[in-house]
Amino acid sequence: MTKTLTSILVLGSLLVSGAAFAGKAGEITLLSGRATAATPEGTIRSLNKGDPVFSREYISTSAGAFVNVKFLE
């Protein structure tokens, strides 16, 4: 449940930010465990601390993991 809720909150935040549609929406500032970002086209990449997060990406975490994103706005 926590994994799903975290992913939904991050996705919602990415979609709400108006400036995020221009490209980079934020940056991973803290990561515990494993996390990935998926584009609407289905490309999946692993995330690490310091990685950019782009608009319309879906952030997913493994069980027990968490991620903090610093948004540009």
N, C-alpha and C positions, 0 to 999 in steps of 0.2 A: 504493500500500500504506500509506504513512504517513497519508494522509487518512483512509482507512478505519479504521486502528488508532486514530488520535486520536479520531475520532467515536465509536467503540465504547467507548473508555476513558471519555469524558465521559458518554455515555449510561449506562454501567454505574455510574458514580459517582452520577449523578442517581437511578437506580433503587434503589441500596443505601441511600441516606441516608433514614432514617425520618422526620425532621422535614421533609424536602423535600416530602413529600406534602401538606403544609399550604399550599403555594404557592411563594413564592420560594425557590429552592434555592441561589442564589449570584449572582455578578456577574462580568462580563467585566473582567479586570484588565489584559490585554494582548492585542492583536490585530494580527497582521501579515497583510495580504492581506484576502480576503473570507471572511465566515462567515455562516451563517444558522442559525436555530433553527426547527424544525418541530414543531407540536403533533401529538398522535395523530390529531386530526381533519383534519390536512393543511394548516393555516394556516402559511405560511412568512413569516418576517420577517428582515430584514438585521440583523446585530449590529454594535455599535460598542463601544468601550471605555466602561465604566461602565454598560452595559445590564444589566438583571436577566436571570437565567436561571431558568426555572421547572421544577418537577418534571415528569417525563415528556416533556420536550422532547428532540428529537434534534438535536444540534449537528453541522453539516457545514461543511467548509472547502473552498475552492478549491485547486487544485493549487499546492503550494509554500507555502500559508498555514498559520498556526497560531494557536491561541487558548489563553489561560490563563483558568481560571475559579476564583475564590475561593469555596469552598463555605461555607455558614453553619455547618455542623458540622465 
